[in-house]
Amino acid sequence: MKRPGIPLPLFLLPLMIVAALSAFSPARADEVPYETTPENVVEAMLAIAGVGAQDNLVDLGSGDGRIVIAAAKRHGARGLGIEYDSELVELSRRNAKREGVADRAKFLKQDIFDTDIRKATVVTMYLLPEVNLDLRPRILFELAPGTRVVSHDWNMGDWEPDDHAVVSVEDKKVYPLAHSTVYLWIVPARIAGFWRGTLSGPDGEERVVIEFAQRFQEATATLWLKRWTMAGSARIRGDAVSLTVDRSSWKEDAAPLLFKMRVAKDRIEGEARVGGERYLLRAKRLTN
Ligand SMILES: C[S@@+](CC[C@H](N)C(=O)[O-])C[C@H]1O[C@@H](n2cnc3c(N)ncnc32)[C@H](O)[C@@H]1O
């Protein structure tokens, strides 16, 4: 296990090589080296996720426990650190006790891939690019919509972040030097598939089937109406869906409808207003 504080360049070199090689030979989770997130970057991670007293934060690979402890101490959150190095788990527990947050900052000696993360409202990680990708299907399909996921330095491949921030780090000893990037993703509701319901507006109500094709937080939509179809595009942020519907197939000069929608389990509902007119779109998920 590498420890911070070992003088350069002996310490710097292996980490840079691991990071560079990971592009060519996928890293395994057990190759993630121990390196701590600088305190100002910890704060930036918690800030970009908007961590607060109502949150359950899980740090995957928690090292000395600093992210979980900061979330509990400075933001009033409950936190769980998952770490497979038992010495680091013991160190984290001592640190949490010293900081007076042992009741809200817990640590488990466990492999992150064997951990149930479904109750988390915030997940943080400082791992490696390939390990983030290994975790990606679990993040997308196990976590509740709206869960915030924050990664220090490594992104999630072609799943674009919803936000990011670059933070200066003067004495950073690992790649990339001099700064850190923190990335935020908000787990999107899974809306892909068919939904049946109604579209109502100034001219009355009509039955509609909505077909969504989704990739991460983006979706395309087809609205199947009695005599025509309308195309749409959507952006998903947790359970909130912003759906823009192009009405030119109905009337060439008709302005698009911008629906602000919410998904709750098997229902989606929202309204759009244009030129003093109000449209309501509501539908239930079709299961076959
Ligand atoms: C780069 S450190 C980050 C430590 C801490 N999260 C921070 O940001 O300061 C990554 C940590 O993940 C742990 N780790 C790596 N793979 C793991 C796995 N599969 N299960 C549990 N812990 C793991 C390592 O032991 C190491 O402590």
The ligand as a MOL file (V3000), in Angstrom:
LIG
                    3D

  0  0  0     0  0            999 V3000
M  V30 BEGIN CTAB
M  V30 COUNTS 27 29 0 0 0
M  V30 BEGIN ATOM
M  V30 1 C -7.3070 6.7850 -4.5940 0
M  V30 2 S -7.8370 6.1540 -3.0560 0 CHG=1
M  V30 3 C -9.1140 7.2790 -2.5990 0
M  V30 4 C -9.2970 7.3940 -1.1100 0
M  V30 5 C -10.4090 8.3810 -0.6880 0
M  V30 6 N -11.6770 8.0650 -1.3290 0
M  V30 7 C -10.0270 9.7840 -1.0400 0
M  V30 8 O -10.5290 10.2880 -2.0710 0
M  V30 9 O -9.2240 10.3760 -0.3220 0 CHG=-1
M  V30 10 C -8.7240 4.6920 -3.5700 0
M  V30 11 C -9.0280 3.7510 -2.4220 0
M  V30 12 O -9.8770 2.7300 -2.9140 0
M  V30 13 C -9.5380 1.5060 -2.2860 0
M  V30 14 N -10.0300 0.4550 -3.1600 0
M  V30 15 C -9.6320 0.1860 -4.4080 0
M  V30 16 N -10.3280 -0.8320 -4.9340 0
M  V30 17 C -11.2180 -1.2100 -3.9800 0
M  V30 18 C -12.2240 -2.2090 -3.9260 0
M  V30 19 N -12.4390 -3.0160 -4.9740 0
M  V30 20 N -12.9590 -2.3320 -2.8080 0
M  V30 21 C -12.7270 -1.5090 -1.7470 0
M  V30 22 N -11.7680 -0.5470 -1.7350 0
M  V30 23 C -11.0240 -0.3880 -2.8410 0
M  V30 24 C -8.0270 1.5860 -2.1490 0
M  V30 25 O -7.5430 0.7260 -1.1220 0
M  V30 26 C -7.8160 3.0720 -1.8310 0
M  V30 27 O -7.8120 3.2900 -0.4390 0
M  V30 END ATOM
M  V30 BEGIN BOND
M  V30 1 1 1 2
M  V30 2 1 2 3
M  V30 3 1 2 10
M  V30 4 1 3 4
M  V30 5 1 4 5
M  V30 6 1 5 6
M  V30 7 1 5 7
M  V30 8 2 7 8
M  V30 9 1 7 9
M  V30 10 1 10 11
M  V30 11 1 11 12
M  V30 12 1 11 26
M  V30 13 1 12 13
M  V30 14 1 13 14
M  V30 15 1 13 24
M  V30 16 1 14 15
M  V30 17 1 14 23
M  V30 18 2 15 16
M  V30 19 1 16 17
M  V30 20 1 17 18
M  V30 21 2 17 23
M  V30 22 1 18 19
M  V30 23 2 18 20
M  V30 24 1 20 21
M  V30 25 2 21 22
M  V30 26 1 22 23
M  V30 27 1 24 25
M  V30 28 1 24 26
M  V30 29 1 26 27
M  V30 END BOND
M  V30 END CTAB
M  END
